[in-house]
Amino acid sequence: MADIDADALLPNDRVKQAALAGDVTQLTRGASNRYAEEGDTFEVDGQQFEVTSVEDRTLGDLTDADAKREGSESLEAYKKRMERVHPGEFEWDETSEVRTYRFERR
């Protein structure tokens, strides 16, 4: 367990604010880097969060429930958002390996 910089896990201010609002409680990132470990903590605007799980998966494993925890209304909306925010560098491939980080406010 370590105290990590929120910037290491949460890529931008929109995601940080969504985490503070409780709209984002999980983030899925590429599996090539490990951004946090289960039990790590981080702070956003004075609020403490704890990483409750880290899971290796594929994009094909993601569900509507995962998409909602990531702040999207559905898996289809999540796919479109990922393609929009990563133009030219992201293509949805069901077999792509990813790592899902779940976290909660302490």
N, C-alpha and C positions, 0 to 999 in steps of 0.2 A: 504494500500500500504506500502510495506517495501522494503528495500534494502537487498537482500538475497545473500548468498554465491553461486556462480555458481556451486560449487561442490554439493550443495543440490539438484539441478535439473539435471544437465548434468553429467552423471556417469563417464566419462573418458575423456582423452585428445583428443582422436579421435573425439568424439562428439563435444567438444569445438571448435576444429579446423574446423570442418564441419559447425558449426554455424557461425564462423567468415567468412568462405568462402561463406555463404549464401546457402549451400547445405542442411542444416538442419534448419527448421523453426518451428518444432514441435517435441515433444517427448511424447510418450505414456508409462506410467508406471503403475504398479499394483495399484489398488484402495485402498489398505490397508493403505497407507500413503499419506498425502497431502504435496507435496513438494513446492508448491507456490500458490499464489492467483493472480487473475487477477489484473493487475496494479503493481505487484511487479517488481523490477528491479534487474539486476545483471550485473556483468562486466566480460568480458573475454579479457585478454591482452589489457586492457585500453579501450575497446569498450563497450558501454552501450547497454543493451538489456532490453526490457519490455515484460512481460507476457501479452499477449493481450486477451487470453481466457483460461479457464479451464473448461473442459467438462467431465462429467461422462458418460461412454459408455460401450459397451462390445467389445470383439475382433471381433465379427461378424459384428459390425457396421463399422469397418475400410474398407477403399476403396483404390484403386490404387492411388488416389490423396493424401490420408493420407500417404501412403507408400513413395511417392515421397517427401513429405514434411519432412519425416524422413530420407531421404537420400538413399532410395532404388529405384530401377527402376520399381518395380511392387509390388503388395501385396504378390504375391507368393515368390518373392525374399526377401521381408521383413520377411515373416514367416520363411523361411529357415535361415536367418541371426539370428533371435531371438532364434531359436533352437540351432544354432551353438554357439552363444556367451553365452548361458545359458544351457550348457549340463547337462542333468539329473535333472534340476530344473525347466524347462519350457516345457510345452506341449501346443500346440495351441488348445484351446477350445473356440469355438464361443461364449459360454455363460459366459466366464470369464469376470469379471468386471475390467475395467481399467479406467485410468484418462488421458486425453489428454491435454497437455499444448502447446499452440501456443505462439510464441514469435517473436519479430522483433527488429532489430537494431534501436536504437533511433537516 
